[in-house]
Amino acid sequence: MLAFRERADRRLPPDQRVTLCLDGAPSLCVARAAIVAFLQRSIRGQTMTTTADIEIHGHCAPGFEGVREAFAANFAKGLDDGASVCVTVDGTPVVDLWAGTRDAEGKLPWEEDTIVNVYSTTKTMAALTTLLLADRGAFDLHDPVARLWPEFAAEGKDEVTIAQLLSHSAGLSGLDMKVTAEDLYDHDKICSLLAAQAPWWQPGTASGYHAITQGYLLGEVVRRATGQSLGAVFKTEIAEPLGIDFHIGTPEDCDGRIGDLIPPTENLGEAVGGTPDSIAARTFRNPATSALQSRDIGWRRAEIPAANGHGNARSVARAQALLACGGELDGKRLMSEAGARRALEVQTDGKDLVLGMPTRFGMGYGLSQPMMPLPPGAAFWGGWGGSLILADLDARTTYAFVMNRMVSTLMGDPRTLGLGMAVATALASRAA
């Protein structure tokens, strides 16, 4: 977890000093002004209004009161409409809070069982499912994809591996053929296009965030290996045995409790930027993505394992607690500890060709790196708009945040930063 701590540094005035600490040890000293600028960029264009006191629901174990305070502060500052936060230790929730409203009009309360589309936080569920199947021998993560999916070998992709799909390094971050937003509901069509397409760069040489395509690619690998969709395998092998309220392909009986996402000021491609012919621009413009599509029934029912999972902080934290606790939760062992820890195996480390920033990917998860110093056992990822999950496989902890008001950026959100600092402080005090 991340924590910020004051430290004397004669190069900076006292009011501009802050040190980023990792596990209680100073690891990076940066100017406070830089952090303020980062937060300002993260919320640009967002309406900042102070709200009246809001009722916080749920429970918070002794020692974690600071997390409740940080959660309430997000509402007081007008940063959230409806949201949830959960922290688990050894698989047990020590923080499980929710507050605010779930609909766009701000009239319906966010309930204990409210769920929302978490966008790319869904990728961690797809990764967990893939790791579980690999652990059970359905395939090896370094197998060529074409071994299971022969058509995928076209255009020189015969040596692209499942691990490269997990680490966004397969060179297939977007589509050459023009598609519509509704085409995303057609798994077979998107997979056929990807199988026939040439990579945009040499696979395995660099990551380029496969924002939407990763889910189809992993989904087809899972289907070829098991005869079932990725969402179905996640449901029967992980969600149902552990009582996890997370869905990839959300059923009709959940519709009444799904919250509305409140779109950011910029669509996804606009927030990322890049020249028109850049890999980043090509990744996000076909098709153009609008957060309002998340309210469509077609979007909810489809399986898009990189983007359309529905859950809340509790279900996200609980699912990834299986990873954090070495493959066993509530006395049920679903995968080996070695299989779970494969998430931490570094696959790529360098500037991501889509995100445009240094990124280190393991098997389906982001890992600690100098620009985001985390404990060595930490695996994380987040979704467009602000949802986040961080699992620490050494500390056996998870921290998840899920909300309905979205910010424009893919990386960086003042809400999760403040909550993360409070979580880190509480966990450090607990360990002392």
Secondary structure, 3 states (H helix, E strand, C coil): CEEEECCCCCCCCHHHEEEEEECCEEEEEEEHHHHHHHHHHHCCCCCCCCCCCCCEEEEECCCCHHHHHHHHHHHHCCCCCEEEEEEEECCEEEEEEEEEECCCCCCCECCCCCEEECECCHHHHHHHHHHHHHHCCCCCCCCEHHHHCHHHHHHHCCCCEHHHHHCCCCCCCCCCCCCCCHHHHCHHHHHHHHHHCCCCCCCCCCCCCCCCHHHHHHHHHHHHHHCCCHHHHHHHHHHHHHCCCCEECCCHHHHHHECCCECCCCCHHHHHCCCCCCHHHHHHHCCCCCHHHHHCHHHHHCCCCCCEEEECHHHHHHHHHHHHCCCEECCEECCCHHHHHHHHCCCEEEECCCCCCEEEECCCCEECECCECCCCCEEEEECCCCCEEEEECCCCEEEEEEECECCCCCCCCHHHHHHHHHHHHHHHHHHC
